[in-house]
């Protein structure tokens, strides 16, 4: 007896719907718009763009703390250590390079395929182009936050198709 197409469609499904989010679905975008209207451009060739949020550690130890240190969070900050391939004519990378050369703040956001994002202003404090003769050309950049990175938000107009372009997105 062969199983039918209808029987295959009714196979049981795992009731646990929690799913991890693959890193490939998270992108760094830079604002290439105007002061009045943002225009998000995906930085092409991305391999990694970790968002690192930190707080200074303030020593709050005292004699009656039982011999244990106590710390409090101090000033907060954020950085991103971007790395990726050098894609020719990439508008996102052109904007990062311009901001670095002109000591101009860049408006960036970290977005996933569902449209969840965090955004903030930063300086590009390091920009490295690696052009080894035995490998593809790559770029690395350090984005150093100016002020807070936003709380997580949702861009209802964002679609996953904008993840494959380096031109103006949603």
Phi and psi in degrees as GROMACS dihedral restraints (atoms count N, CA, C in turn):
[ dihedral_restraints ]
;  ai    aj    ak    al  type     phi  dphi    fc
    3     4     5     6     1   -89.9    20    10
    4     5     6     7     1   143.5    20    10
    6     7     8     9     1   -74.5    20    10
    7     8     9    10     1   139.9    20    10
    9    10    11    12     1   -91.1    20    10
   10    11    12    13     1   163.9    20    10
   12    13    14    15     1   -59.9    20    10
   13    14    15    16     1   -38.9    20    10
   15    16    17    18     1   -64.5    20    10
   16    17    18    19     1   -39.7    20    10
   18    19    20    21     1   -66.0    20    10
   19    20    21    22     1   -39.6    20    10
   21    22    23    24     1   -61.6    20    10
   22    23    24    25     1   -37.2    20    10
   24    25    26    27     1   -69.3    20    10
   25    26    27    28     1   -19.0    20    10
   27    28    29    30     1  -104.1    20    10
   28    29    30    31     1    11.8    20    10
   30    31    32    33     1   -57.4    20    10
   31    32    33    34     1   150.1    20    10
   33    34    35    36     1   -65.6    20    10
   34    35    36    37     1   151.1    20    10
   36    37    38    39     1  -118.0    20    10
   37    38    39    40     1   147.3    20    10
   39    40    41    42     1   -63.2    20    10
   40    41    42    43     1   124.1    20    10
   42    43    44    45     1   -70.9    20    10
   43    44    45    46     1   -18.9    20    10
   45    46    47    48     1   -79.4    20    10
   46    47    48    49     1   107.7    20    10
   48    49    50    51     1   -94.8    20    10
   49    50    51    52     1     7.5    20    10
   51    52    53    54     1   -71.7    20    10
   52    53    54    55     1   130.3    20    10
   54    55    56    57     1  -132.1    20    10
   55    56    57    58     1   134.7    20    10
   57    58    59    60     1   -70.1    20    10
   58    59    60    61     1   157.8    20    10
   60    61    62    63     1  -105.3    20    10
   61    62    63    64     1   114.1    20    10
   63    64    65    66     1   -65.2    20    10
   64    65    66    67     1   140.1    20    10
   66    67    68    69     1   -58.6    20    10
   67    68    69    70     1   -29.0    20    10
   69    70    71    72     1   -62.7    20    10
   70    71    72    73     1   -18.4    20    10
   72    73    74    75     1   -92.4    20    10
   73    74    75    76     1     9.1    20    10
   75    76    77    78     1  -116.6    20    10
   76    77    78    79     1   128.5    20    10
   78    79    80    81     1  -128.5    20    10
   79    80    81    82     1   152.0    20    10
   81    82    83    84     1   -95.4    20    10
   82    83    84    85     1   128.8    20    10
   84    85    86    87     1  -124.5    20    10
   85    86    87    88     1   152.0    20    10
   87    88    89    90     1  -123.6    20    10
   88    89    90    91     1   145.4    20    10
   90    91    92    93     1   -81.7    20    10
   91    92    93    94     1   116.3    20    10
   93    94    95    96     1  -108.5    20    10
   94    95    96    97     1    18.9    20    10
   96    97    98    99     1   -91.5    20    10
   97    98    99   100     1  -145.6    20    10
   99   100   101   102     1  -117.8    20    10
  100   101   102   103     1   176.2    20    10
  102   103   104   105     1   -59.0    20    10
  103   104   105   106     1   -33.5    20    10
  105   106   107   108     1   -83.6    20    10
  106   107   108   109     1   -28.3    20    10
  108   109   110   111     1  -146.2    20    10
  109   110   111   112     1   120.7    20    10
  111   112   113   114     1   -71.3    20    10
  112   113   114   115     1   148.0    20    10
  114   115   116   117     1  -138.7    20    10
  115   116   117   118     1   101.3    20    10
  117   118   119   120     1   -81.6    20    10
  118   119   120   121     1   126.9    20    10
  120   121   122   123     1  -118.9    20    10
  121   122   123   124     1   125.3    20    10
  123   124   125   126     1   -72.9    20    10
  124   125   126   127     1   129.9    20    10
  126   127   128   129     1   -74.1    20    10
  127   128   129   130     1   119.9    20    10
  129   130   131   132     1   -75.1    20    10
  130   131   132   133     1   161.9    20    10
  132   133   134   135     1    71.9    20    10
  133   134   135   136     1    17.3    20    10
  135   136   137   138     1   -62.2    20    10
  136   137   138   139     1   136.6    20    10
  138   139   140   141     1  -114.0    20    10
  139   140   141   142     1   -36.3    20    10
  141   142   143   144     1  -157.7    20    10
  142   143   144   145     1   142.6    20    10
  144   145   146   147     1  -151.8    20    10
  145   146   147   148     1    67.0    20    10
  147   148   149   150     1   -70.8    20    10
  148   149   150   151     1   135.3    20    10
  150   151   152   153     1   -95.4    20    10
  151   152   153   154     1   116.2    20    10
  153   154   155   156     1  -110.4    20    10
  154   155   156   157     1   113.2    20    10
  156   157   158   159     1  -106.3    20    10
  157   158   159   160     1   130.7    20    10
  159   160   161   162     1  -133.7    20    10
  160   161   162   163     1   163.3    20    10
  162   163   164   165     1  -136.6    20    10
  163   164   165   166     1   138.3    20    10
  165   166   167   168     1   -61.3    20    10
  166   167   168   169     1   149.4    20    10
  168   169   170   171     1  -101.3    20    10
  169   170   171   172     1   119.2    20    10
  171   172   173   174     1  -102.3    20    10
  172   173   174   175     1   125.8    20    10
  174   175   176   177     1   -72.7    20    10
  175   176   177   178     1   118.6    20    10
  177   178   179   180     1  -118.4    20    10
  178   179   180   181     1    25.2    20    10
  180   181   182   183     1   -69.1    20    10
  181   182   183   184     1   151.6    20    10
  183   184   185   186     1  -150.2    20    10
  184   185   186   187     1   170.8    20    10
  186   187   188   189     1   -62.8    20    10
  187   188   189   190     1   -29.3    20    10
  189   190   191   192     1   -96.7    20    10
  190   191   192   193     1    19.5    20    10
  192   193   194   195     1   -89.5    20    10
  193   194   195   196     1    16.3    20    10
  195   196   197   198     1    70.6    20    10
  196   197   198   199     1    22.8    20    10
  198   199   200   201     1    81.9    20    10
  199   200   201   202     1     7.6    20    10
  201   202   203   204     1  -107.8    20    10
  202   203   204   205     1   142.4    20    10
  204   205   206   207     1   -67.5    20    10
  205   206   207   208     1   150.0    20    10
  207   208   209   210     1  -129.3    20    10
  208   209   210   211     1   136.1    20    10
  210   211   212   213     1  -127.3    20    10
  211   212   213   214     1   154.5    20    10
  213   214   215   216     1  -123.1    20    10
  214   215   216   217     1   149.4    20    10
  216   217   218   219     1   -74.2    20    10
  217   218   219   220     1   137.6    20    10
  219   220   221   222     1  -106.2    20    10
  220   221   222   223     1  -138.1    20    10
  222   223   224   225     1   -62.2    20    10
  223   224   225   226     1   139.2    20    10
  225   226   227   228     1  -101.9    20    10
  226   227   228   229     1   156.6    20    10
  228   229   230   231     1  -158.6    20    10
  229   230   231   232     1   173.1    20    10
  231   232   233   234     1  -147.3    20    10
  232   233   234   235     1   151.2    20    10
  234   235   236   237     1  -143.0    20    10
  235   236   237   238     1   163.7    20    10
  237   238   239   240     1  -136.7    20    10
  238   239   240   241     1   131.9    20    10
  240   241   242   243     1  -106.5    20    10
  241   242   243   244     1    82.1    20    10
  243   244   245   246     1   -69.9    20    10
  244   245   246   247     1   140.8    20    10
  246   247   248   249     1  -142.1    20    10
  247   248   249   250     1   142.6    20    10
  249   250   251   252     1  -171.3    20    10
  250   251   252   253     1   174.1    20    10
  252   253   254   255     1   -76.4    20    10
  253   254   255   256     1   150.4    20    10
  255   256   257   258     1   -81.5    20    10
  256   257   258   259     1   108.8    20    10
  258   259   260   261     1   -99.5    20    10
  259   260   261   262     1   125.5    20    10
  261   262   263   264     1   -62.9    20    10
  262   263   264   265     1   141.1    20    10
  264   265   266   267     1    58.6    20    10
  265   266   267   268     1    35.8    20    10
  267   268   269   270     1   -87.1    20    10
  268   269   270   271     1   114.4    20    10
  270   271   272   273     1   -62.7    20    10
  271   272   273   274     1   -38.2    20    10
  273   274   275   276     1   -61.7    20    10
  274   275   276   277     1   -46.5    20    10
  276   277   278   279     1   -67.5    20    10
  277   278   279   280     1   -34.9    20    10
  279   280   281   282     1   -60.6    20    10
  280   281   282   283     1   -40.9    20    10
  282   283   284   285     1   -66.8    20    10
  283   284   285   286     1   -44.1    20    10
  285   286   287   288     1   -59.9    20    10
  286   287   288   289     1   -43.2    20    10
  288   289   290   291     1   -62.8    20    10
  289   290   291   292     1   -44.2    20    10
  291   292   293   294     1   -61.2    20    10
  292   293   294   295     1   -46.0    20    10
  294   295   296   297     1   -62.4    20    10
  295   296   297   298     1   -40.1    20    10
  297   298   299   300     1   -62.7    20    10
  298   299   300   301     1   -51.0    20    10
  300   301   302   303     1   -63.4    20    10
  301   302   303   304     1   -29.0    20    10
  303   304   305   306     1  -108.0    20    10
  304   305   306   307     1    11.8    20    10
  306   307   308   309     1    47.7    20    10
  307   308   309   310     1    43.3    20    10
  309   310   311   312     1  -103.9    20    10
  310   311   312   313     1   140.6    20    10
  312   313   314   315     1   -70.1    20    10
  313   314   315   316     1   140.3    20    10
  315   316   317   318     1  -105.0    20    10
  316   317   318   319     1   143.8    20    10
  318   319   320   321     1   -99.6    20    10
  319   320   321   322     1   116.3    20    10
  321   322   323   324     1  -127.0    20    10
  322   323   324   325     1   161.2    20    10
  324   325   326   327     1  -144.8    20    10
  325   326   327   328     1   151.8    20    10
  327   328   329   330     1  -110.7    20    10
  328   329   330   331     1   116.8    20    10
  330   331   332   333     1  -129.6    20    10
  331   332   333   334     1   148.1    20    10
  333   334   335   336     1  -108.9    20    10
  334   335   336   337     1   175.1    20    10
  336   337   338   339     1   -66.7    20    10
  337   338   339   340     1   -15.5    20    10
  339   340   341   342     1   -86.8    20    10
  340   341   342   343     1    -5.7    20    10
  342   343   344   345     1    89.9    20    10
  343   344   345   346     1     8.5    20    10
  345   346   347   348     1   -79.8    20    10
  346   347   348   349     1   133.6    20    10
  348   349   350   351     1  -149.3    20    10
  349   350   351   352     1   162.9    20    10
  351   352   353   354     1  -128.3    20    10
  352   353   354   355     1   143.6    20    10
  354   355   356   357     1  -136.0    20    10
  355   356   357   358     1   159.6    20    10
  357   358   359   360     1  -172.7    20    10
  358   359   360   361     1   176.9    20    10
  360   361   362   363     1  -103.6    20    10
  361   362   363   364     1   146.6    20    10
  363   364   365   366     1  -154.0    20    10
  364   365   366   367     1   163.1    20    10
  366   367   368   369     1  -102.9    20    10
  367   368   369   370     1   147.8    20    10
  369   370   371   372     1   -89.4    20    10
  370   371   372   373     1   105.0    20    10
  372   373   374   375     1   -97.7    20    10
  373   374   375   376     1    -6.6    20    10
  375   376   377   378     1  -155.4    20    10
  376   377   378   379     1   136.5    20    10
  378   379   380   381     1  -142.3    20    10
  379   380   381   382     1   116.0    20    10
  381   382   383   384     1  -122.4    20    10
  382   383   384   385     1   130.6    20    10
  384   385   386   387     1  -109.8    20    10
  385   386   387   388     1   122.1    20    10
  387   388   389   390     1  -111.5    20    10
  388   389   390   391     1   120.0    20    10
  390   391   392   393     1  -125.2    20    10
  391   392   393   394     1    55.3    20    10
  393   394   395   396     1   -58.4    20    10
  394   395   396   397     1   141.8    20    10
  396   397   398   399     1   -73.9    20    10
  397   398   399   400     1    -9.2    20    10
  399   400   401   402     1  -109.2    20    10
  400   401   402   403     1    10.6    20    10
  402   403   404   405     1  -150.7    20    10
  403   404   405   406     1   172.5    20    10
  405   406   407   408     1   -71.1    20    10
  406   407   408   409     1   153.7    20    10
  408   409   410   411     1   -71.6    20    10
  409   410   411   412     1   136.8    20    10
  411   412   413   414     1  -130.3    20    10
  412   413   414   415     1   163.2    20    10
  414   415   416   417     1  -126.1    20    10
  415   416   417   418     1   145.2    20    10
  417   418   419   420     1  -129.1    20    10
  418   419   420   421     1   148.6    20    10
  420   421   422   423     1  -146.6    20    10
  421   422   423   424     1   145.8    20    10
  423   424   425   426     1  -108.3    20    10
  424   425   426   427     1   122.0    20    10
  426   427   428   429     1  -103.7    20    10
  427   428   429   430     1   119.2    20    10
  429   430   431   432     1  -109.0    20    10
  430   431   432   433     1   116.8    20    10
  432   433   434   435     1   -60.1    20    10
  433   434   435   436     1   143.8    20    10
  435   436   437   438     1  -114.8    20    10
  436   437   438   439     1   101.8    20    10
  438   439   440   441     1    82.1    20    10
  439   440   441   442     1  -163.8    20    10
  441   442   443   444     1   -77.6    20    10
  442   443   444   445     1   149.8    20    10
  444   445   446   447     1   -87.9    20    10
  445   446   447   448     1   142.6    20    10
  447   448   449   450     1   -67.8    20    10
  448   449   450   451     1   162.7    20    10
  450   451   452   453     1   -63.7    20    10
  451   452   453   454     1   163.1    20    10
  453   454   455   456     1   -64.3    20    10
  454   455   456   457     1   133.9    20    10
  456   457   458   459     1  -129.2    20    10
  457   458   459   460     1   175.3    20    10
  459   460   461   462     1  -125.9    20    10
  460   461   462   463     1   128.1    20    10
  462   463   464   465     1   -98.2    20    10
  463   464   465   466     1   101.6    20    10
  465   466   467   468     1   -68.3    20    10
  466   467   468   469     1   -18.2    20    10
  468   469   470   471     1   -92.1    20    10
  469   470   471   472     1    -7.1    20    10
  471   472   473   474     1   -74.3    20    10
  472   473   474   475     1   136.1    20    10
  474   475   476   477     1  -125.1    20    10
  475   476   477   478     1   152.1    20    10
  477   478   479   480     1   -61.8    20    10
  478   479   480   481     1   -19.6    20    10
  480   481   482   483     1   -66.9    20    10
  481   482   483   484     1   -23.6    20    10
  483   484   485   486     1   -73.2    20    10
  484   485   486   487     1   -10.8    20    10
  486   487   488   489     1   -74.1    20    10
  487   488   489   490     1   -15.7    20    10
  489   490   491   492     1  -101.1    20    10
  490   491   492   493     1     3.4    20    10
  492   493   494   495     1  -115.6    20    10
  493   494   495   496     1   154.0    20    10
  495   496   497   498     1  -110.4    20    10
  496   497   498   499     1     8.7    20    10
  498   499   500   501     1   -93.5    20    10
  499   500   501   502     1  -178.0    20    10
  501   502   503   504     1   -55.4    20    10
  502   503   504   505     1   126.5    20    10
  504   505   506   507     1  -101.5    20    10
  505   506   507   508     1  -158.8    20    10
